[in-house]
């Protein structure tokens, strides 16, 4: 089951973004600048930045997420997003005596397909156990046995991640991955991440999500025709 938690984030993210932007045009010193403006004034400045698409000040803010219950299929998509930093549970050093896996909803909802799927996962676990055992018996260290036996695992194998993205990268991530045409698993992750960052910085992420939420769908003829709604993230 998907689990998403914001582990750390930049303190006072909206004040930081708005004041960093003001610094470009102000003769105030740092101390004066960062203690002068109210939350309402900061909100107004953020709205101005969004309208002007002046996005570089947004990069000063970052969020670190801890994620569990995702597949390696998802993690392969996730690491394509930059600028970000990733730490993933290693299959070279962690022996999976009973590996967890993700079942796609389309399979989980079908009794026959689900049984077939689970059976295949059991076969995979059995093969892994035999490979580790026999590789060790042949003279390999446990680490060497584990890192070679892991090749038998499927993309559905569950993994855990800690990753950090700055707010500008997150905005691009949400635009692409909260789209209805995104793959279902990474869309679920994106949606939950967006819900959580909106609680911390509601003004910064007020107009963030799939393109169809605030304007025209960017998918052209490939559009699903079903716009996402802001209410889904409240």
N, C-alpha and C positions, 0 to 999 in steps of 0.2 A: 504493500500500500504506500502511495506517495506521501512523503513527509517533507515539508519545507519549513525551514526556520531561519530567520535573519539572526546571525550570530553577533555581528558587529555592524555598525554603520557610522558615518561621519556625524559627529554631534552638530546639532543646529544646522541641518543641511540647507534649509531655505534661506536663513540669514547669511550663511557663507556664500551661497551662489549670488544672491542679490548684492551683497557688499563687494564681492570680488569684481562684479560687473561695474559697480559704481567707481571702483578704484581707477578704472581706465579714464574716467572723466572728471575726477575730483582732485582738489589740491589739499584735501584733508590728510592728516597723518593716519597711520594704521589704527592706533588706539581710539581716536575720535571717530573714525569711519565705522568701526565695528561696534560702537556703543551708542550711536546716534539715532538709528532708525527703528521704528516700531514694526510689529508683525504685519500690520496692515500695509505699511509702506513697502515692506519686503515683498508682500504678496503682489502689490501693484508692479514692482520692478520685475518680478518673475513673469507676470503676464506680458509685460513689455518685451522681455527677452524672447518669449515664445512667439510673439507676433512678428518680431524682427528676425526670428530664426538665428539669433545670436547665441550659439550653443556652447562655445568654448568654456564659459564660466561654469557650466554644468559639470564639466569633467573634474572639478575639485571635490565633488561628492562621490563617495563609493559605498557599496553595500556588500557584505560578505554573507553568503548563504550556506547553510548546511542542508544537504538533500540526501534522503534515503528512499529506497523502494523504487528506483528507476532502473531501466534496462541499459545494457551496453549499447543498444541501438540508439537510445536517447543521448547517451554521453558522446557518441561519435558525432551526432549533430551539434551538440552543445559546444564542443571545443572549436567549432568553426567560427565562433563569435569572438572577436577581438575588439577592443583591448580588454583582456580579462586574464585572471590567474586561476589555475586549477590544481587541486590536490585530489587524487582519486585512489580508492582502495586498490592495493596491488594484488593481482593474482599470482605474482611471482613469490611473494613473501607470506601471503595468507592462504593457508591450506583450507580448501572448501570441503569439509567433511559432509556437509549437507548444503548444497548451494540453493539459494533462493532465486526465484525467477518471476518475471512479469507475464501475465496472461492477457493478451489483447481482448477487449470487450466483445468483439465479434466472435471470438472463439469461446470465451467464458460463458456466453449466453446460449451456446449450443451444447447440449449434453454429450452428444457423441464426439464432437470435435474436442471438447474440453477433456474428455477421458483419454482420447488419442494423444493429445498434447501432453498431459500429465504422465502418461505411459512413456512417452519419448524422453521426458525429462529424467525419469527414473532410470532409463537405459543409459542416458548420458552420465548420470552420477555413478552408476555401476562401472562404466567404462573408465571414468576418471580414477576411481578407487583402484581398479586393477592396474592401470597405467602407473600410478604413483607407487603402488606396492612392488610391481615388477621392475620398474626402473631403479628403485632403491636396492632391490635384490641383485640387480646387475652391476651395482657398484656406484651408482649415482648418489650424490648427497640428496637430502630431502628437498633442499632448495632447487637443485637442478631437476629433480623429478617433478616438482610442482610446476616449475616454469615451462616444462615441456608438455606435461599432462593437460595443462590449462587450454591447449589448443582445441580440445574436444568440446569445450563449452559453447553454447549457442549465444546469439545476440540477445536473447531474452534474459540471460544471466543478470541477476540483480547486482547493482553496484552502489557505492556511496561516494559522495563528492563534497568538497568544500571549495567554493569558488567566489571570487571577488570581481565585481564589475563597477566601473564608474557609471554615473547616472546617464551620461550621454549614450554609452554603449547599451545600457538597459533600455533606453527609449527606442533604439533601433531594434533591439531584441524583441520587445513587446510588439512593435509594429509588424514584424515578420512572423513571429511565433504565436501570437494570439489571433491570427487570421484563421478563419474556419477551414482554409485549405492547408494549413500546417498539419503535420502528422499528429495524430490524436494525443500521443503521450507527451510530446514536448509542448503541445498547446495547453494541456492540463498544468504542466509545470509553469509555463509562462503566465497563465491566468492566476495561479496561486501566488507567484512572486509579485505580480502587479497588485493584487489585493493587499499584500503585506507592505509594500513600499508606499502605497497610497495612505496608509494609516500613519506613517512616519512623516511623509512629506506630501500632503494632499495637494498643495498648490503647484508643486514642482511636477507632479504626475497627473494633474487634472485633465490635460488634453493628450494623454498618452494611451496607446492601445492600437489595435488594428486600424488601418487607414479608414475603413468603412464606418468607424465609430464617429468620426468627425468630418467626413467629407466623402469623396469619391473612392470607390474600390480601386486598388492599383493592379488588380489581376486581369483587367480588360475582359476579353471574351471568356476567360476561364473563371470568372467570378462565380461564387456559389449562389449569389442573389439573396443571401440572408445576413444582413448587417448585424454585427455584434452591438450590444447595448451597454452603456455606461453603468446601468443598474446592476449588471452582472458582477461588478467589482465592488459593490458596496456592502 
